[in-house]
Amino acid sequence: MVNTLALIDLGKFRDGDEAVLKDLMGIIEEPLYSYSKRQLRDPNDANDIVAETIVALWNYRLKIKDHLHIVNYVYKVARRKIKHFIKKYPDRLTPSYYRSPSLITDPHLSRVEDELAKAWWARRAQQIIDSSPHEYAEVFRLHQQGKSNKEIAAELGKSPHTVRNQIGSMRNKVAQMLLEEGFPRDLLMVFFLYFLS
């Protein structure tokens, strides 16, 4: 999807060119529908989510920074709308909903959707880390770079024991917040392997 979106003229899109909107819809409608349909039993409900998401994107168009921003925004909006929908109509879900709104290893996901899901969760995890106290965020940043606890301790003037505890605390914090936002518990280990690679 991202490569195809690169053909979209963002300047014209921001200026309200409806022909560009039509081209954009041709690119994002199908993957958004597939994403919604996996969780909502009725195809009409999934179509409603897609339509509402596209309207939200159109209203937000002046704030779009780049093509990847479009992808991140539409999946974020669709996920939020689905979450709101199921609070009102819990009996209209498919069984796959209970695994997660954004599976990262679902074999039914296309490769592009799989990458988008991982990218979305990785970005969310990074936001959690960046909003943490500096000493914890700095330790985890070095950990993400593949440095050992001893190397991090030497660089920051801490003991390896302190570094290990701070990394553990950050992992627990990120995991807890992701779980609260719908990330599947059984995929946490896989996610951290991806996120730290």
Beta strands, then each sheet from edge to edge (+ up, - down):
end
